[in-house]
Amino acid sequence: MRNLIIRLFINAVALWVAAQLVGGIELEGEFWPVLLVAAVFGLVNALLKPILLLLTLPVVVLTLGLFTLVVNALMLWLTAALVGALSVEGFWPAFLGALLITVVSFVLSVFLPEND
């Protein structure tokens, strides 16, 4: 359970960093709205991303995995459509934001222990 909460905070920090650095991504609110967006983003990634990756598997293999970045951008865009506290103005801000969120999440997850 502790690991899940830490991952939620990592997603929240990554989303906040993306909103600060990428033009076209706006994150409204201070703390609770950011946590809500992070929770919805985590749910969208957990539920829909595997299905989308399976459906686009030939394209993912053909592009040597680079199409996964497009799927990540679509997940961020979908999260913005579901939650009013996040707005993404187009595909390229979603793409850059998803790339930045992936990098920040990876860097912060390095400090997360494997076992709970």
C-alpha positions as CSV (number, residue, x, y, z in Angstrom):
1,M,0.0,0.0,0.0
2,R,2.8,2.3,0.8
3,N,4.4,1.7,-2.6
4,L,1.1,2.6,-4.3
5,I,0.9,5.9,-2.4
6,I,4.5,6.7,-3.2
7,R,3.9,6.0,-6.9
8,L,0.9,8.3,-6.8
9,F,3.1,11.1,-5.5
10,I,5.7,10.3,-8.1
11,N,3.0,10.7,-10.8
12,A,1.8,13.9,-9.3
13,V,5.3,15.4,-9.2
14,A,5.9,14.2,-12.8
15,L,2.6,15.8,-14.0
16,W,3.5,19.0,-12.1
17,V,6.9,19.2,-13.8
18,A,5.4,18.6,-17.2
19,A,2.9,21.4,-16.6
20,Q,5.6,23.7,-15.6
21,L,8.0,23.0,-18.5
22,V,5.7,22.2,-21.5
23,G,3.7,25.0,-23.0
24,G,0.2,23.9,-23.8
25,I,-0.2,21.8,-20.6
26,E,-2.0,23.6,-17.8
27,L,-2.6,22.0,-14.3
28,E,-5.0,23.9,-12.1
29,G,-4.9,23.8,-8.4
30,E,-2.3,23.3,-5.7
31,F,-2.3,19.9,-4.1
32,W,-5.5,17.9,-4.2
33,P,-6.4,18.6,-7.8
34,V,-2.9,17.4,-8.8
35,L,-3.3,14.2,-6.8
36,L,-6.7,13.6,-8.5
37,V,-5.1,14.1,-11.9
38,A,-2.3,11.7,-10.9
39,A,-4.8,9.1,-9.7
40,V,-6.9,9.3,-12.9
41,F,-3.7,9.2,-15.0
42,G,-2.6,6.1,-13.1
43,L,-6.0,4.4,-13.6
44,V,-6.0,5.3,-17.3
45,N,-2.5,3.9,-17.7
46,A,-3.4,0.7,-15.8
47,L,-6.7,0.0,-17.5
48,L,-6.5,1.3,-21.1
49,K,-2.8,1.4,-22.0
50,P,-2.3,-2.4,-22.0
51,I,-5.3,-2.8,-24.3
52,L,-4.2,0.0,-26.6
53,L,-0.6,-1.5,-26.8
54,L,-2.0,-4.9,-27.6
55,L,-4.2,-3.4,-30.4
56,T,-1.3,-1.4,-31.8
57,L,1.3,-4.2,-31.3
58,P,2.2,-4.5,-35.0
59,V,2.9,-0.7,-35.2
60,V,4.9,-0.8,-32.0
61,V,7.0,-3.7,-33.3
62,L,7.4,-2.0,-36.7
63,T,8.6,1.2,-35.0
64,L,10.8,-0.6,-32.5
65,G,8.8,0.6,-29.6
66,L,8.7,4.3,-30.5
67,F,4.9,4.2,-31.1
68,T,4.6,3.7,-27.4
69,L,5.4,7.4,-27.0
70,V,2.3,8.1,-29.1
71,V,0.2,5.8,-26.9
72,N,1.6,7.6,-23.8
73,A,0.6,11.0,-25.3
74,L,-2.9,9.6,-26.0
75,M,-3.2,8.5,-22.4
76,L,-2.3,12.0,-21.2
77,W,-4.7,13.5,-23.6
78,L,-7.5,11.2,-22.4
79,T,-6.7,12.1,-18.8
80,A,-7.1,15.8,-19.7
81,A,-10.5,15.0,-21.3
82,L,-11.6,13.2,-18.1
83,V,-10.4,15.6,-15.5
84,G,-11.1,19.4,-15.6
85,A,-8.0,20.3,-13.6
86,L,-5.7,19.3,-16.5
87,S,-5.8,20.8,-20.0
88,V,-3.7,19.7,-22.9
89,E,-3.8,21.9,-26.0
90,G,-3.0,19.5,-28.9
91,F,-1.0,16.5,-29.7
92,W,2.5,17.9,-29.5
93,P,2.2,19.3,-26.0
94,A,0.7,15.9,-25.0
95,F,3.6,14.1,-26.7
96,L,6.3,16.2,-25.0
97,G,4.4,16.1,-21.7
98,A,4.2,12.3,-21.8
99,L,7.8,12.0,-22.7
100,L,8.8,14.3,-19.8
101,I,6.4,12.5,-17.4
102,T,8.0,9.2,-18.4
103,V,11.5,10.5,-17.7
104,V,10.7,12.2,-14.4
105,S,8.8,9.1,-13.2
106,F,11.7,6.8,-14.1
107,V,14.2,9.1,-12.3
108,L,12.0,9.3,-9.2
109,S,11.2,5.6,-9.3
110,V,14.9,4.7,-9.0
111,F,14.7,5.8,-5.4
112,L,11.6,3.6,-4.7
113,P,12.4,0.2,-3.1
114,E,11.2,-2.9,-5.0
115,N,9.5,-4.6,-2.1
116,D,6.8,-3.1,0.2
